[in-house]
């Protein structure tokens, strides 16, 4: 398992509800999404690749919790399968293609609140010159 930036307790505090069943798996997958979004971000880490600056630790935990909250709200289980539909029409109802929306680096369907947490921490946009 890769780095996980938030705990079920932090997720419960973020959402104001008890952590869902399988929270550890959701947090691990959301942490992978955050890692993918930060491919070009620069910040100090320890020997395990975990951030060392308390502000970055907090921002990554917030971003992971926001990503989980977003996935739970959209019905995604962290696999990326939910919400990957093309244009669909049923009678007068027409739904556009979510894949046309803005994506983070690595083509991650990043939660807007996660994006804002990472941006406020100075991690996005992560541009290497």
Phi and psi in degrees as a GROMACS rama.xvg file:
@    title "Ramachandran Plot"
@    xaxis  label "Phi"
@    yaxis  label "Psi"
@TYPE xy
-80.7105  -165.543  UNK-2
-71.0911  139.056  UNK-3
-122.621  123.818  UNK-4
-96.6704  -3.44051  UNK-5
-145.133  158.25  UNK-6
-107.015  163.025  UNK-7
-57.5159  -33.6377  UNK-8
-66.0133  -39.782  UNK-9
-66.8914  -38.1693  UNK-10
-63.2586  -43.0524  UNK-11
-62.5676  -41.1188  UNK-12
-65.5981  -38.3694  UNK-13
-65.5986  -45.7979  UNK-14
-87.1244  -19.4029  UNK-15
77.4262  12.9994  UNK-16
-134.112  160.368  UNK-17
-59.3166  147.845  UNK-18
-59.7876  139.274  UNK-19
-72.9036  163.186  UNK-20
-57.863  141.498  UNK-21
75.7794  20.83  UNK-22
-58.5249  -36.7852  UNK-23
-61.0499  -41.5697  UNK-24
-66.1233  -44.7107  UNK-25
-61.4759  -41.6693  UNK-26
-66.1774  -38.2175  UNK-27
-64.8728  -43.1295  UNK-28
-68.913  -38.5011  UNK-29
-66.0725  -36.6505  UNK-30
-63.5442  -37.8002  UNK-31
-62.7667  -41.4243  UNK-32
-60.3596  -43.6236  UNK-33
-64.682  -42.9427  UNK-34
-57.3831  -43.2337  UNK-35
-63.3644  -37.1932  UNK-36
-70.7361  -21.263  UNK-37
-106.68  27.5469  UNK-38
-56.1818  -29.7257  UNK-39
-112.149  10.7235  UNK-40
-80.7179  145.965  UNK-41
-115.071  124.498  UNK-42
-159.579  154.935  UNK-43
-70.9406  140.222  UNK-44
-133.721  163.353  UNK-45
-91.1569  -170.759  UNK-46
-63.9863  -19.8356  UNK-47
-95.7966  1.38399  UNK-48
85.3873  8.83365  UNK-49
-85.4544  142.779  UNK-50
-63.0572  149.407  UNK-51
-107.891  -23.9136  UNK-52
-77.0395  124.686  UNK-53
-56.2245  -34.2419  UNK-54
-67.0466  -37.7446  UNK-55
-71.7217  -40.8701  UNK-56
-56.0498  -46.6833  UNK-57
-65.2583  -43.3879  UNK-58
-63.2805  -40.9921  UNK-59
-67.8379  -39.4643  UNK-60
-62.487  -44.735  UNK-61
-61.653  -43.3968  UNK-62
-64.0638  -41.3841  UNK-63
-65.4583  -43.1598  UNK-64
-63.8141  -41.0064  UNK-65
-63.7217  -38.5129  UNK-66
-65.1719  -43.464  UNK-67
-62.5178  -45.6419  UNK-68
-57.6509  -43.6586  UNK-69
-63.0854  -46.4529  UNK-70
-64.5388  -40.4424  UNK-71
-64.0542  -40.1983  UNK-72
-68.4284  -30.9014  UNK-73
-93.0992  -0.573842  UNK-74
81.9773  12.0516  UNK-75
-84.581  140.718  UNK-76
-99.1585  12.4593  UNK-77
93.2492  -4.64106  UNK-78
-83.9457  -17.3197  UNK-79
88.917  -1.10722  UNK-80
-76.5715  -33.6895  UNK-81
-71.5456  144.054  UNK-82
76.0198  10.0004  UNK-83
-103.033  58.2171  UNK-84
-109.908  156.883  UNK-85
-88.7683  -163.681  UNK-86
-66.5258  132.485  UNK-87
-132.106  136.096  UNK-88
-129.714  132.419  UNK-89
-132.846  105.103  UNK-90
58.8158  -128.969  UNK-91
-81.4295  -3.2076  UNK-92
-93.2481  128.869  UNK-93
-132.033  127.988  UNK-94
-114.006  133.195  UNK-95
-79.7513  178.59  UNK-96
-89.9201  113.602  UNK-97
-63.5116  -22.7043  UNK-98
-70.3209  -11.0379  UNK-99
-85.8487  -6.51223  UNK-100
-74.3244  168.439  UNK-101
-64.5922  139.71  UNK-102
-121.268  153.176  UNK-103
-79.6634  173.748  UNK-104
-53.2903  140.618  UNK-105
82.3071  11.7086  UNK-106
59.2515  37.6817  UNK-107
-85.6069  133.836  UNK-108
-79.741  82.5319  UNK-109
-84.8194  132.172  UNK-110
-60.5097  138.925  UNK-111
-56.0501  -41.2443  UNK-112
-67.8352  -33.915  UNK-113
-65.9426  -43.0683  UNK-114
-59.5601  -44.5012  UNK-115
-65.0554  -39.496  UNK-116
-62.525  -42.0317  UNK-117
-69.8558  -37.2212  UNK-118
-66.804  -44.7796  UNK-119
-60.2868  -32.522  UNK-120
-80.3841  -2.23655  UNK-121
79.4297  16.738  UNK-122
-90.9424  -21.0387  UNK-123
-125.753  143.503  UNK-124
-74.9958  138.626  UNK-125
-93.4263  92.2782  UNK-126
-109.347  128.769  UNK-127
-99.3434  126.157  UNK-128
